[in-house]
Amino acid sequence: MELGNAYLACCGLPDTLEPLAVALADELDESVSLAVPDGAGVRFISQSTRRRTMALAFQIGDLLPAERCAPGVLFAADWSPEQRAAWRG
């Protein structure tokens, strides 16, 4: 995980996209999270939260299984049959 987080930190994606996420969160008054696909999972790279009664929290760099988060469903839509078979194990 340290190598993946180091790559994300130096690739420039978080720094480039974070201002856009903050602007979108401000405009919609909703929390916005940015994620990238990572194998059969999703790795979060940025989060702009809004105050809510209940909010989900995660650390930047966390890897979540694709079936456990909304971005995972979007990324899985482009999987090939082989990728689906590998995910099912």
Buried (B, 14 or more C-beta within 10 A) or exposed (E): EEEEBEEBBEEEBBEEBBEEBEEEBEEEEEBBBBBBBBEBBBBBBBBBEEEEEEEEEEEBBBBBEBEEBEBBEEBBEEBEEEBEEEBEE
